[in-house]
């Protein structure tokens, strides 16, 4: 069995260094054949010197900036591995990652795509911990990101995604949108009969976006990508994807009636946020992180909903004949090679 880690990176030297440091502490099974494929997606200056500082089985490639989807596809084409492990450059690996991975691959040979959870460490900033909280809490949209009940039909994410080589070669890999390229690939694989599952112990530590502006922009694009995917893959529609829209409507209804002197909706909203806070306290988050998490949660719901509504409108425009690539320009990417062609 050969495993190849596929890691695209763009202008994130410090993140890449920290990720490779975590590789240095992995427990590696003696009979495991593995490699790390770094695809430098147009960083200037290139990050080759950073990679050379580590005595790891690394192959490094520098390509013109083309987006993470194309960079991952490029990396997988360079390897003859049986399994590809897709990681983002802003994750850290626990020491037992490879041990757990090999255990699961032997346990579920019939599965073709795998995904694991993400978490935060004590070294993360309060902002990073708060982002991790709202993206994993069952009281936000975190419930769809995986739990121990997600044995089948789980959608792996590109921050921690394991894929059989044959899935890549039969589907062609990631598409041209970003974000949303990872669920799109999984949906295409499902249509071809491939299976996916959630691996609860295959955890990574995910540092995520470092400031509010980046976070809000990312959530807006997530909303637009979800509308795009709803149109392309209607069989994957789920009520949970509409939760942010319903929440935003409820939030502003609450504001309106509270101003009018009717506080019943305010009591409901307060109770909901209280449940979120209690659940977070039980899981070990600090009060500071929870307060910041509530603020980010409100920003998440509003920015995601704006992107979702705009994406839904764009779907309508494509039905009228407008070019899909133009109306979905914020999430549609083309590689430098495709542009040259």
Helices and strands as residue ranges (DSSP letters): E 2-9, H 13-24, E 33-41, H 48-52, E 58-63, H 68-77, E 83-87, E 91-93, H 97-107, E 113-119, H 126-134, G 142-145, E 160-164, H 165-171, H 181-191, E 196-206, H 212-232, G 234-236, G 239-242, H 243-259, H 264-282, H 287-319, H 324-327, H 336-340
